[in-house]
Amino acid sequence: MRKLTRAARPRRAARRSPLFTAALVTASAAVALTACGTDRAPGGQPVADVSVAPATTKAATVLDRPFTKPDLVLTDTAGKQFDLRERTKGKPTLIYFGYTHCPDVCPLTMSNIATAMKELPQADRDKLQVVFVTTDPERDTPAELAKWLPSAGDPSFIGLSGDFTSIQAGARAMGIGIDPPTKDKNGKVVSMHGAQVIAFSPKTDQGYVLYGEDTSVQEYAADLPKLIRGENP
């Protein structure tokens, strides 16, 4: 595993690029934004920065300074208010920000987690909370998320939509950058977002482990039992 400490705040973007670059630059490395289905690079100022130990082959990065679960009250797929902190309190929770029209990274991430979950005993599956927060709430209504999540991942996954500004602030609190959806030169709507999955401990409710977009089914399957117990992978 890698030990990681949060620091100042740069970013970069690339299609299918690593989610954060484990390059030691004084005490910082970039957290990438993923442009699902496009090569557009984002403008604007840096949003997140981390400092890391040298990279290893482990999928998991254990944070030295865990993230506090964002104070987000959004709308779930049933159209009901969902208080993220309250509803996931004391539960092992994976949180991911993405959008349903993403052609690659988002559905692959949901599928990998869902497939890995199938290797868990039913009791552990019932404990694990997987939360997908849209970065494109104008198109990703609760009804749209309700149709997409069972096919992209698993029917147990929680889909949340709401005000973009609130979602962006919640993501930023976890070191994840997202940009408002825009249209590329062909008129296609693009959502730029950091593609990290962050695991929150059932013991502390702190986000203490980070996974990148290249994490495999096998790597999730190996780590999920420990995450459910609130242990370091």
C-alpha positions in Angstrom: 0.0 0.0 0.0 1.0 3.6 -0.4 0.9 6.2 2.4 -0.5 9.5 1.2 -0.8 13.0 2.8 -2.8 15.8 1.4 -1.1 19.1 0.5 -1.5 22.0 -1.9 -3.7 21.6 -5.1 -2.7 20.9 -8.8 -4.6 18.9 -11.4 -4.2 17.7 -14.9 -6.5 15.9 -17.3 -6.2 13.2 -19.9 -8.5 10.6 -21.4 -8.0 7.4 -19.6 -5.1 8.9 -17.7 -4.0 7.8 -14.2 -6.2 9.3 -11.5 -3.3 10.8 -9.7 0.3 11.0 -10.5 2.6 9.6 -7.9 5.4 12.0 -8.8 7.4 13.5 -5.9 7.6 17.2 -6.4 8.7 18.8 -3.1 5.6 17.4 -1.4 2.9 17.2 -4.1 1.5 15.2 -6.9 -1.4 15.9 -9.3 -4.9 14.5 -9.0 -6.2 14.0 -12.5 -9.5 14.7 -14.0 -10.8 12.2 -16.5 -12.6 13.4 -19.6 -14.8 10.4 -20.3 -14.9 10.0 -24.1 -12.9 13.1 -25.0 -9.4 14.5 -25.2 -10.4 18.0 -23.9 -8.2 19.4 -21.2 -9.9 21.5 -18.5 -9.2 25.1 -17.8 -9.3 26.9 -14.5 -7.2 26.7 -11.4 -5.9 23.7 -9.6 -8.4 21.9 -7.3 -6.6 19.2 -5.5 -3.1 18.2 -4.4 -1.6 15.3 -2.5 1.8 14.3 -1.4 2.7 10.7 -1.6 5.4 8.2 -0.9 6.9 6.4 -3.9 4.4 4.4 -6.0 4.1 0.6 -5.4 2.2 -2.1 -7.3 -0.6 -2.0 -4.7 -4.0 -0.7 -6.0 -4.8 0.9 -2.6 -3.4 4.2 -1.4 -3.8 4.5 2.4 -4.1 8.2 3.4 -2.1 9.6 6.2 -4.8 12.2 6.7 -8.2 10.7 5.9 -10.9 12.8 4.3 -14.0 13.7 6.2 -17.2 12.4 4.6 -18.8 15.3 2.8 -21.8 17.0 4.2 -24.1 16.3 1.3 -27.9 16.1 1.2 -28.9 15.0 -2.3 -31.8 13.1 -4.0 -31.6 9.3 -4.4 -33.1 7.1 -7.1 -36.4 6.9 -5.4 -36.7 10.7 -5.5 -36.2 11.0 -1.7 -33.7 13.1 0.2 -30.5 11.3 1.1 -28.2 12.7 3.8 -24.9 11.1 2.9 -23.3 11.4 6.4 -26.3 10.2 8.3 -27.4 7.3 6.0 -23.9 5.8 5.7 -22.8 6.4 9.3 -21.0 3.4 10.7 -21.1 1.6 7.4 -18.2 0.6 5.1 -18.8 3.0 2.1 -17.2 3.5 -1.3 -17.9 6.9 -2.9 -17.4 7.6 -6.6 -18.2 10.7 -8.7 -19.1 10.2 -12.3 -21.9 10.3 -14.9 -24.1 7.9 -16.8 -23.2 9.0 -20.3 -19.5 8.3 -19.7 -18.5 5.7 -22.3 -15.7 4.1 -20.5 -14.3 4.8 -17.0 -17.5 5.2 -15.0 -19.3 2.0 -16.1 -16.1 0.1 -15.9 -15.5 1.2 -12.3 -19.0 0.3 -11.3 -18.8 -3.0 -13.0 -15.5 -3.9 -11.4 -16.8 -3.2 -8.0 -20.0 -5.1 -8.6 -18.2 -8.1 -9.9 -15.8 -8.1 -6.9 -18.7 -7.9 -4.5 -20.1 -11.2 -5.9 -17.2 -12.9 -4.2 -18.2 -11.7 -0.8 -20.5 -13.6 1.6 -24.0 -12.2 1.5 -23.6 -10.8 5.0 -20.7 -8.6 3.9 -22.4 -7.6 0.7 -25.3 -6.3 2.8 -23.0 -4.2 4.9 -21.1 -2.5 2.0 -22.5 0.8 0.7 -21.5 1.9 -2.8 -22.5 5.5 -3.6 -22.4 6.9 -7.1 -22.8 10.7 -7.2 -23.5 12.2 -10.6 -21.3 15.0 -12.0 -23.9 15.7 -14.6 -27.1 16.2 -12.6 -29.0 18.0 -15.4 -29.1 14.8 -17.4 -28.6 12.3 -14.6 -32.0 12.6 -12.9 -32.9 10.2 -10.1 -35.0 8.2 -12.6 -32.0 8.0 -15.1 -29.7 6.8 -12.3 -32.3 4.2 -11.3 -32.2 2.8 -14.8 -28.4 3.0 -15.3 -26.9 1.8 -12.0 -28.4 -1.8 -11.9 -27.0 -2.5 -15.4 -23.7 -0.7 -15.0 -23.1 -2.0 -11.4 -25.5 -3.5 -9.0 -29.1 -2.9 -7.9 -27.8 -2.2 -4.3 -25.7 0.8 -5.5 -26.9 4.2 -4.3 -27.3 6.8 -6.9 -27.4 10.5 -6.0 -28.3 13.6 -8.0 -28.9 17.2 -7.0 -27.5 20.7 -7.3 -24.2 20.8 -9.2 -22.6 23.4 -6.9 -23.3 21.2 -3.9 -22.0 18.1 -5.6 -18.8 20.0 -6.7 -18.2 21.2 -3.2 -18.7 17.7 -1.8 -16.2 16.3 -4.3 -13.7 19.0 -3.5 -13.9 18.2 0.2 -12.6 14.8 -0.8 -9.8 16.1 -3.0 -11.7 15.3 -6.2 -12.0 17.9 -8.9 -15.1 18.1 -11.2 -15.9 20.7 -13.8 -19.4 21.7 -14.9 -20.4 19.7 -18.0 -19.6 21.4 -21.3 -20.0 20.6 -25.0 -17.0 19.7 -27.2 -16.6 20.9 -30.8 -19.0 18.2 -32.0 -21.7 19.2 -29.6 -21.2 16.3 -27.3 -21.7 16.9 -23.6 -18.5 16.2 -21.6 -18.1 15.9 -17.8 -14.6 16.3 -16.5 -14.2 14.5 -13.2 -11.6 12.9 -11.0 -12.1 9.2 -11.2 -11.0 8.1 -7.7 -13.0 5.7 -5.6 -12.6 6.6 -1.9 -13.3 4.1 0.8 -14.7 5.2 4.2 -14.2 3.2 7.3 -17.1 1.9 9.3 -15.1 2.5 12.5 -14.3 6.2 12.0 -16.5 7.3 9.0 -13.2 8.7 7.5 -12.1 8.3 3.9 -8.9 6.5 4.4 -8.2 4.5 1.2 -8.1 5.7 -2.4 -8.4 3.6 -5.6 -7.6 4.7 -9.1 -9.5 4.0 -12.3 -7.2 1.2 -13.3 -8.1 -0.9 -10.2 -9.0 -4.4 -11.3 -11.8 -6.7 -10.2 -9.2 -8.9 -8.5 -7.7 -6.0 -6.6 -11.1 -4.9 -5.3 -12.0 -8.5 -4.4 -8.8 -8.8 -2.4 -9.4 -5.6 -0.5 -13.2 -5.4 0.1 -13.2 -7.8 3.1 -10.7 -5.7 4.9 -12.5 -2.4 4.0 -15.7 -3.8 5.3 -13.9 -4.5 8.6 -12.4 -1.0 8.6 -8.9 -2.4 8.2 -6.0 -1.2 6.0 -5.8 -3.2 2.7 
